[in-house]
Amino acid sequence: MRPYRYYDFVMAGFVTVLLCSNIIGAAKVASVGGFVFGAGVFFFPFSYIFGDVLTEVYGYAKTRRVVWAGFAALAFASLMSIAIVALPPAPDWGNQEAYATIFGQTPRIALASLIAYWAGEFANSFVMARMKVMMDGRSLWMRTIGSTIVGQAVDSLIFYPVAFYGVWATNDVMLVMVSNYFIKVGWEAAITPFTYMIVNFLKRKENEDYYDRDTNFSPFTLKE
């Protein structure tokens, strides 16, 4: 297990984007030109970019550790937000309603977010790693976009039905799920050159370009 100069920074960036997109972005519904969407969809795909970079440079096993770190951070943040909102406010503190609107999460939505994140990130990393071996490291853009198509599909197919089925009209669930999916995939495709820059920088600085030829792809282990 060799030390890496930038691995910890990439992990920190991944977890930061994950928490901010789920806590800050999830609270607002935006509208641009009459098109309504969750504001977090513009930032959540960056977690998949970090996942692609990690898998491409360091391999699936090291990415697996980062995904679990993100899962633990997201679980703690969800539990903390539910607990803090539920605490009775002081008699002279008049911001409870606003605080609950911004940070309040129902247990159902929090659970949906955790499951969808976990499944989507592992699907993304698995596809990325397998495509790299199959393509012998060629066409990075096909791997980043292809893995995102799969990972975001898994994420969306889990999150929206689990979080909102029976609460929203079925047509609304389908509409938001499909529209947000295409925004996420399109956004990542658009910033592919940025992904190339990070990958090339890290491969050069870390002197690493890992191929998962003999990797154990089980998500339920932290062994490298």
Backbone bond lengths (Angstrom), bond angles and torsions (degrees), N, CA, C in turn:
res aa  C-N    CA-C-N  psi(-1)  N-CA   C-N-CA  omega(-1)  CA-C   N-CA-C  phi
1 M - - - 1.464 - - 1.521 109.34 -
2 R 1.302 116.19 98.62 1.454 121.10 -176.69 1.529 110.29 -83.33
3 P 1.316 117.46 149.35 1.468 120.11 178.09 1.530 110.73 -76.81
4 Y 1.325 115.86 149.54 1.456 121.94 177.36 1.522 109.21 -122.87
5 R 1.298 114.76 146.86 1.455 119.95 -174.85 1.533 112.14 -79.50
6 Y 1.326 117.26 -35.23 1.468 120.40 -171.03 1.525 114.01 -114.59
7 Y 1.317 118.41 -3.92 1.466 121.45 -175.85 1.528 112.00 -56.68
8 D 1.319 117.44 -45.68 1.461 121.03 -178.74 1.524 111.74 -64.17
9 F 1.327 116.88 -34.46 1.464 120.06 179.18 1.531 110.81 -69.36
10 V 1.319 116.22 -38.93 1.466 119.36 178.17 1.531 109.97 -66.56
11 M 1.333 116.51 -39.80 1.464 120.09 176.28 1.525 111.15 -60.75
12 A 1.332 116.47 -45.30 1.458 120.31 179.52 1.522 111.09 -62.19
13 G 1.334 117.17 -40.50 1.453 120.93 177.54 1.514 112.02 -63.11
14 F 1.314 116.19 -41.89 1.464 121.64 178.68 1.524 110.91 -59.58
15 V 1.325 116.98 -51.50 1.460 121.53 -177.36 1.530 110.70 -65.31
16 T 1.325 117.31 -37.92 1.465 120.87 179.02 1.523 111.28 -62.56
17 V 1.328 116.61 -48.41 1.464 120.54 179.03 1.519 110.60 -61.30
18 L 1.324 116.55 -42.32 1.460 121.01 -179.22 1.519 111.47 -60.19
19 L 1.332 116.76 -49.10 1.456 120.15 -178.06 1.526 111.99 -66.82
20 C 1.330 116.45 -44.24 1.471 119.57 -177.87 1.529 111.65 -65.20
21 S 1.326 117.35 -41.63 1.463 119.80 -178.08 1.514 111.57 -68.70
22 N 1.345 117.15 -30.03 1.462 120.13 -179.65 1.520 112.99 -86.39
23 I 1.330 117.71 -27.73 1.460 120.30 -177.42 1.527 111.70 -97.70
24 I 1.332 116.86 -47.87 1.469 120.14 -178.75 1.522 110.74 -81.72
25 G 1.330 116.91 -50.48 1.453 120.59 -174.94 1.511 114.66 -70.35
26 A 1.330 117.06 -31.43 1.465 119.93 -174.43 1.525 113.05 -69.12
27 A 1.330 118.02 -18.54 1.460 120.75 -173.96 1.523 113.52 -81.23
28 K 1.327 118.46 -10.57 1.457 120.08 -173.62 1.517 112.07 -122.67
29 V 1.328 115.17 135.47 1.465 121.96 170.87 1.518 106.87 -103.76
30 A 1.321 116.95 122.87 1.463 122.11 -175.80 1.522 110.48 -105.48
31 S 1.326 115.50 163.43 1.457 121.61 177.02 1.519 108.74 -141.91
32 V 1.321 116.16 122.04 1.457 122.37 177.86 1.519 108.26 -125.58
33 G 1.328 116.16 115.46 1.454 119.73 -179.03 1.510 113.15 62.40
34 G 1.331 116.68 29.66 1.451 120.54 -178.93 1.518 114.39 84.64
35 F 1.352 116.61 -3.28 1.464 120.76 179.05 1.517 108.48 -92.65
36 V 1.326 117.08 117.94 1.461 122.62 -174.79 1.528 109.88 -97.89
37 F 1.343 115.39 135.19 1.458 119.73 -178.68 1.523 109.26 -158.03
38 G 1.316 115.66 161.46 1.455 120.78 174.57 1.518 110.14 -73.54
39 A 1.326 117.69 129.67 1.464 120.91 -174.17 1.525 112.36 -61.08
40 G 1.313 117.59 -27.64 1.453 120.65 -177.59 1.516 114.74 -66.91
41 V 1.348 117.95 -16.62 1.473 119.38 -176.37 1.523 111.77 -66.77
42 F 1.320 118.29 -18.78 1.456 119.99 178.41 1.533 112.09 -78.19
43 F 1.322 117.03 -17.51 1.459 120.32 -175.91 1.520 113.57 -116.39
44 F 1.337 118.29 -30.85 1.455 120.59 179.41 1.528 112.81 -57.07
45 P 1.354 120.46 -38.04 1.470 118.91 178.55 1.525 114.53 -58.26
46 F 1.337 117.55 -20.72 1.459 118.47 177.32 1.525 111.45 -62.49
47 S 1.336 117.31 -27.46 1.462 119.09 176.56 1.523 110.34 -65.15
48 Y 1.334 117.05 -33.60 1.461 120.27 177.05 1.526 110.69 -72.49
49 I 1.311 116.80 -32.53 1.467 119.66 175.59 1.527 109.58 -63.84
50 F 1.332 116.21 -45.78 1.463 119.39 176.62 1.523 110.41 -60.71
51 G 1.338 116.90 -39.98 1.451 119.95 178.05 1.515 112.21 -62.82
52 D 1.337 116.79 -41.14 1.470 120.81 176.92 1.522 111.14 -62.73
53 V 1.319 115.81 -45.01 1.463 120.45 -179.08 1.523 110.33 -62.47
54 L 1.321 116.86 -45.61 1.456 120.89 -179.66 1.526 111.41 -60.71
55 T 1.339 116.68 -46.76 1.464 120.40 -178.14 1.513 111.06 -66.93
56 E 1.315 117.15 -41.93 1.467 121.41 -177.79 1.521 111.89 -65.19
57 V 1.312 117.08 -40.38 1.463 120.56 -175.21 1.526 111.51 -90.32
58 Y 1.349 116.90 -50.50 1.462 120.72 -169.79 1.527 113.85 -101.55
59 G 1.331 118.03 -15.35 1.448 120.54 179.46 1.516 114.02 98.53
60 Y 1.333 115.05 165.80 1.464 122.14 -175.25 1.524 112.31 -63.19
61 A 1.337 117.78 -41.71 1.462 120.57 -174.44 1.528 111.97 -61.43
62 K 1.317 117.13 -42.41 1.464 120.06 178.59 1.529 110.80 -72.05
63 T 1.324 117.15 -33.83 1.461 120.00 175.67 1.522 110.51 -65.07
64 R 1.325 116.70 -37.38 1.471 121.60 179.13 1.527 110.91 -57.23
65 R 1.319 117.07 -40.64 1.460 120.51 178.33 1.530 111.07 -64.29
66 V 1.321 116.44 -38.04 1.468 120.81 179.54 1.522 110.69 -68.84
67 V 1.335 117.13 -40.70 1.460 120.56 178.46 1.521 110.80 -61.16
68 W 1.330 117.32 -42.32 1.455 120.29 177.43 1.525 111.92 -67.16
69 A 1.339 116.75 -36.44 1.467 119.62 175.73 1.523 110.55 -62.52
70 G 1.319 116.34 -42.71 1.457 120.54 176.96 1.517 112.04 -64.38
71 F 1.321 116.78 -39.14 1.466 121.07 178.44 1.528 110.31 -61.85
72 A 1.325 116.21 -45.16 1.464 119.99 179.72 1.524 111.30 -63.77
73 A 1.332 116.58 -41.67 1.467 120.12 179.42 1.521 111.32 -65.22
74 L 1.342 116.51 -42.47 1.460 120.73 -179.58 1.529 111.15 -67.61
75 A 1.337 116.77 -38.61 1.462 120.51 178.22 1.523 110.62 -63.69
76 F 1.332 116.47 -44.52 1.456 119.82 179.25 1.522 110.88 -63.69
77 A 1.334 117.24 -44.01 1.461 120.69 -179.84 1.530 111.09 -62.07
78 S 1.333 116.93 -39.52 1.469 120.55 179.47 1.526 110.91 -66.28
79 L 1.331 116.65 -45.62 1.464 120.24 179.38 1.530 110.78 -64.48
80 M 1.323 115.88 -39.92 1.463 119.58 -179.69 1.526 110.84 -64.78
81 S 1.330 117.17 -43.35 1.465 119.72 -178.71 1.525 110.92 -64.68
82 I 1.341 116.88 -40.64 1.467 120.07 178.83 1.528 110.55 -64.62
83 A 1.334 115.73 -43.36 1.466 120.06 -178.17 1.523 111.98 -67.25
84 I 1.334 116.53 -44.19 1.471 120.04 -177.54 1.522 111.08 -65.79
85 V 1.332 116.80 -41.33 1.465 120.02 178.81 1.530 110.56 -64.70
86 A 1.335 116.08 -35.62 1.471 119.89 -177.06 1.522 113.24 -74.70
87 L 1.334 118.59 -20.99 1.455 120.47 179.62 1.534 110.45 -62.76
88 P 1.330 117.79 135.16 1.474 119.91 178.84 1.532 110.62 -61.97
89 P 1.320 118.04 130.38 1.468 119.81 179.67 1.528 111.49 -74.10
90 A 1.316 115.83 155.80 1.460 120.88 174.77 1.530 109.41 -63.77
91 P 1.319 118.11 149.12 1.472 121.32 -176.46 1.526 114.03 -56.54
92 D 1.333 117.10 -34.39 1.464 119.60 -177.13 1.531 112.39 -97.67
93 W 1.334 117.42 12.32 1.480 120.44 178.59 1.516 108.01 -102.47
94 G 1.325 116.84 112.70 1.467 120.31 -170.86 1.509 115.45 -102.83
95 N 1.318 117.05 20.36 1.464 118.76 -176.08 1.529 114.09 -109.38
96 Q 1.333 116.58 16.47 1.463 119.51 -176.05 1.528 112.39 -60.66
97 E 1.312 116.94 -43.65 1.466 119.87 -177.20 1.528 111.20 -64.53
98 A 1.337 116.29 -44.42 1.461 119.83 178.64 1.522 111.11 -64.83
99 Y 1.323 116.00 -40.63 1.470 120.65 179.92 1.526 110.55 -63.31
100 A 1.334 115.85 -43.00 1.463 120.31 -179.85 1.520 111.04 -66.55
101 T 1.332 116.96 -34.94 1.462 120.12 178.91 1.521 111.61 -64.59
102 I 1.334 116.41 -39.33 1.469 121.02 -176.81 1.520 111.97 -80.10
103 F 1.331 116.21 -46.86 1.467 119.65 -170.93 1.525 114.22 -106.86
104 G 1.316 116.99 -6.69 1.453 118.86 -177.50 1.521 112.54 -70.34
105 Q 1.308 116.73 133.62 1.452 123.08 173.91 1.516 108.93 -131.22
106 T 1.322 115.92 134.36 1.453 117.49 172.11 1.523 108.07 -75.13
107 P 1.316 117.98 149.55 1.479 119.59 177.96 1.523 112.32 -55.33
108 R 1.333 117.33 -32.95 1.463 120.41 -179.32 1.519 111.27 -65.15
109 I 1.327 117.40 -45.01 1.461 120.75 -179.74 1.530 110.34 -68.24
110 A 1.327 116.73 -40.19 1.458 119.98 178.41 1.525 110.93 -61.81
111 L 1.340 116.88 -42.69 1.465 121.08 179.01 1.525 110.43 -65.29
112 A 1.326 116.80 -42.77 1.463 120.69 179.34 1.524 110.65 -61.30
113 S 1.322 116.27 -41.64 1.463 120.69 -179.82 1.521 111.14 -63.48
114 L 1.320 116.98 -42.88 1.462 121.15 -178.56 1.532 111.35 -65.68
115 I 1.327 116.68 -47.57 1.463 120.27 -178.35 1.520 110.67 -64.31
116 A 1.340 116.14 -45.43 1.459 120.43 -177.84 1.524 111.46 -64.40
117 Y 1.322 116.47 -42.76 1.466 120.10 177.85 1.524 110.73 -59.99
118 W 1.322 116.61 -50.22 1.468 122.05 -177.40 1.525 111.02 -58.03
119 A 1.317 116.53 -51.21 1.466 120.28 -177.36 1.523 111.60 -67.63
120 G 1.332 117.32 -42.34 1.459 120.86 -177.83 1.510 112.99 -66.27
121 E 1.331 117.37 -42.14 1.466 120.27 -178.79 1.522 111.53 -67.71
122 F 1.323 116.93 -41.00 1.464 118.66 178.71 1.525 111.54 -68.74
123 A 1.318 117.41 -36.67 1.463 119.99 176.20 1.524 110.31 -63.81
124 N 1.319 116.69 -43.07 1.462 121.86 179.22 1.527 111.18 -60.09
125 S 1.328 116.42 -48.08 1.458 120.76 -177.51 1.527 111.61 -67.60
126 F 1.330 117.24 -39.85 1.461 120.82 179.38 1.524 111.09 -62.19
127 V 1.334 116.71 -47.85 1.466 120.55 -179.68 1.527 110.41 -63.03
128 M 1.327 116.34 -41.91 1.465 121.12 179.42 1.528 110.83 -59.75
129 A 1.321 116.09 -47.34 1.466 120.66 -177.82 1.521 112.07 -66.47
130 R 1.320 117.60 -43.67 1.458 120.95 -178.77 1.532 111.50 -68.22
131 M 1.318 116.91 -39.50 1.463 119.83 178.65 1.528 111.03 -65.23
132 K 1.315 117.21 -35.31 1.466 120.12 -179.80 1.521 110.69 -62.74
133 V 1.331 116.69 -43.83 1.463 120.29 178.74 1.525 110.36 -67.01
134 M 1.330 116.71 -45.41 1.464 120.98 -178.22 1.525 111.92 -62.70
135 M 1.344 116.65 -35.68 1.459 121.20 -176.79 1.528 112.12 -96.44
136 D 1.341 115.93 5.42 1.462 121.50 178.91 1.526 111.86 53.79
137 G 1.329 115.69 38.05 1.456 120.96 174.71 1.511 115.84 81.14
138 R 1.320 117.92 2.50 1.469 119.96 -178.52 1.536 110.77 -86.18
139 S 1.328 115.30 161.37 1.475 123.33 171.73 1.531 111.89 53.68
140 L 1.302 116.19 64.67 1.458 120.83 178.46 1.526 111.55 -56.01
141 W 1.310 117.49 -37.21 1.470 120.44 -177.43 1.526 111.79 -61.62
142 M 1.324 117.38 -34.78 1.466 120.07 178.09 1.525 110.76 -67.38
143 R 1.327 116.61 -35.55 1.462 120.03 -179.93 1.524 111.61 -72.84
144 T 1.331 117.15 -42.76 1.466 118.86 -178.71 1.533 111.09 -65.73
145 I 1.325 116.51 -44.07 1.459 119.34 -179.12 1.527 110.78 -73.20
146 G 1.343 116.84 -42.73 1.454 120.02 -179.62 1.517 112.86 -62.14
147 S 1.325 116.94 -42.82 1.461 120.13 179.19 1.522 111.20 -67.95
148 T 1.326 116.85 -34.75 1.465 120.39 177.73 1.520 111.08 -67.91
149 I 1.322 117.38 -40.07 1.460 120.79 177.53 1.525 110.45 -56.50
150 V 1.334 116.30 -43.69 1.466 120.51 179.94 1.523 111.10 -73.12
151 G 1.331 116.97 -49.48 1.456 120.76 -175.92 1.521 112.90 -62.35
152 Q 1.324 116.67 -44.50 1.457 119.88 179.74 1.525 111.65 -69.07
153 A 1.338 117.12 -32.27 1.462 120.17 176.13 1.521 110.64 -63.74
154 V 1.341 116.51 -45.41 1.467 120.54 177.88 1.521 110.38 -61.89
155 D 1.330 116.45 -45.54 1.464 121.57 179.69 1.529 111.17 -59.06
156 S 1.319 116.66 -49.83 1.466 120.76 -175.99 1.524 112.21 -68.01
157 L 1.330 117.06 -40.87 1.465 121.11 -178.33 1.523 111.81 -66.49
158 I 1.319 116.89 -22.98 1.465 120.08 176.92 1.521 111.20 -90.59
159 F 1.347 116.83 -50.05 1.454 120.06 -170.04 1.524 113.55 -63.20
160 Y 1.318 118.54 -55.22 1.465 120.46 -171.29 1.525 113.37 -65.39
161 P 1.344 119.95 -45.53 1.468 117.88 176.33 1.530 113.37 -65.09
162 V 1.343 117.04 -42.43 1.467 119.56 -178.76 1.528 110.54 -65.57
163 A 1.332 117.34 -39.43 1.465 121.04 -175.56 1.521 113.04 -79.75
164 F 1.338 117.80 -35.57 1.472 118.74 -166.43 1.523 115.77 -127.56
165 Y 1.353 118.64 -6.41 1.461 118.63 -179.93 1.528 109.79 -64.66
166 G 1.331 116.16 129.28 1.453 120.98 -176.96 1.506 113.40 89.24
167 V 1.348 116.58 -16.22 1.468 121.40 175.96 1.521 109.35 -98.44
168 W 1.321 116.49 -49.02 1.457 122.65 171.93 1.523 108.91 -93.36
169 A 1.331 115.35 161.67 1.463 120.15 170.53 1.525 108.85 -63.35
170 T 1.328 117.17 144.25 1.458 121.15 -176.33 1.524 111.50 -56.82
171 N 1.325 117.76 -39.75 1.472 120.85 178.81 1.522 111.49 -62.33
172 D 1.333 116.20 -37.79 1.467 119.59 179.00 1.529 111.22 -67.72
173 V 1.326 116.52 -40.32 1.465 119.99 177.45 1.519 110.29 -59.94
174 M 1.339 116.77 -45.97 1.458 121.00 -178.97 1.518 111.16 -65.36
175 L 1.336 117.10 -41.92 1.461 121.33 -177.74 1.525 110.97 -63.80
176 V 1.320 117.21 -48.54 1.461 121.01 -179.52 1.523 110.43 -65.74
177 M 1.326 117.09 -41.27 1.453 120.86 -179.32 1.529 111.09 -61.28
178 V 1.313 117.53 -46.91 1.467 121.14 -177.61 1.523 111.36 -69.96
179 S 1.333 116.94 -44.64 1.464 119.77 -177.29 1.529 111.24 -65.47
180 N 1.332 116.75 -44.23 1.461 119.42 179.05 1.520 111.92 -66.42
181 Y 1.326 116.51 -34.23 1.470 120.05 177.31 1.522 111.01 -60.42
182 F 1.310 116.63 -47.43 1.465 119.55 -178.43 1.528 111.86 -69.16
183 I 1.330 117.55 -32.42 1.459 119.71 175.12 1.524 109.96 -63.01
184 K 1.327 117.53 -46.22 1.461 121.60 -177.84 1.531 111.44 -63.02
185 V 1.328 116.50 -47.59 1.467 120.26 -178.95 1.528 110.31 -66.13
186 G 1.321 116.90 -43.63 1.460 120.46 179.93 1.516 112.39 -63.89
187 W 1.322 116.62 -38.49 1.465 121.54 179.96 1.520 110.27 -64.34
188 E 1.335 116.81 -44.68 1.461 118.66 179.68 1.520 111.18 -66.01
189 A 1.338 116.99 -39.56 1.465 119.66 178.58 1.525 110.60 -61.95
190 A 1.329 116.63 -37.65 1.459 120.75 -177.24 1.524 112.65 -66.95
191 I 1.333 116.90 -30.23 1.458 118.80 -177.76 1.532 111.75 -104.72
192 T 1.326 115.97 24.21 1.465 120.73 175.45 1.529 112.38 -54.98
193 P 1.335 119.91 -41.64 1.480 118.36 177.50 1.532 112.82 -56.64
194 F 1.315 117.35 -35.44 1.457 121.38 177.87 1.533 110.07 -65.32
195 T 1.330 116.30 -39.88 1.467 120.58 177.00 1.519 110.71 -62.48
196 Y 1.327 116.39 -42.56 1.466 120.99 177.86 1.529 110.89 -58.09
197 M 1.318 116.80 -42.95 1.463 120.69 -178.56 1.521 111.05 -61.46
198 I 1.346 116.40 -45.38 1.463 119.82 -178.78 1.525 110.83 -66.43
199 V 1.328 116.91 -45.08 1.464 121.03 -178.92 1.527 110.55 -60.88
200 N 1.310 116.95 -47.75 1.468 120.10 -179.02 1.525 111.58 -63.52
201 F 1.321 116.16 -39.46 1.468 120.39 178.28 1.529 110.91 -62.27
202 L 1.333 116.90 -48.02 1.453 120.68 -176.78 1.529 111.76 -68.86
203 K 1.318 117.68 -40.17 1.463 119.25 178.38 1.524 110.90 -60.83
204 R 1.311 115.75 -38.64 1.458 120.20 -179.20 1.524 111.15 -71.66
205 K 1.318 117.08 -45.21 1.458 120.85 -176.49 1.528 112.66 -74.28
206 E 1.325 116.33 -36.40 1.462 120.07 -177.41 1.530 112.34 -89.51
207 N 1.327 115.65 -10.82 1.467 120.24 -175.21 1.532 110.37 52.40
208 E 1.344 114.95 48.13 1.466 121.29 -176.14 1.529 109.57 -141.32
209 D 1.322 115.09 139.69 1.467 122.34 174.75 1.527 105.92 -153.66
210 Y 1.331 116.01 81.90 1.455 121.53 -165.75 1.529 112.11 -78.93
211 Y 1.341 115.62 138.99 1.463 123.06 174.49 1.531 108.46 -116.04
212 D 1.327 116.61 125.65 1.466 121.88 -176.83 1.527 110.73 -87.66
213 R 1.327 115.91 67.36 1.465 119.92 -178.24 1.526 112.47 -82.93
214 D 1.321 118.29 -31.65 1.465 121.46 -178.08 1.523 111.24 -125.41
215 T 1.306 116.40 32.63 1.461 121.42 -174.53 1.522 111.72 -84.29
216 N 1.317 115.88 141.27 1.461 121.74 169.18 1.535 107.24 -83.08
217 F 1.333 116.73 113.46 1.451 120.94 -173.19 1.536 113.76 -89.92
218 S 1.313 117.18 8.72 1.459 118.64 176.58 1.522 110.12 -62.20
219 P 1.330 117.72 132.05 1.470 118.61 177.50 1.522 113.06 -77.33
220 F 1.335 117.00 -7.48 1.462 120.34 -172.78 1.529 112.69 -100.12
221 T 1.293 116.75 39.50 1.458 121.71 174.32 1.515 108.29 -150.54
222 L 1.310 116.13 153.21 1.465 120.80 176.60 1.523 111.42 -112.34
223 K 1.316 116.50 8.99 1.449 119.94 179.55 1.514 110.89 -70.38
224 E 1.335 115.78 142.18 1.464 121.20 177.68 1.517 110.36 -107.65
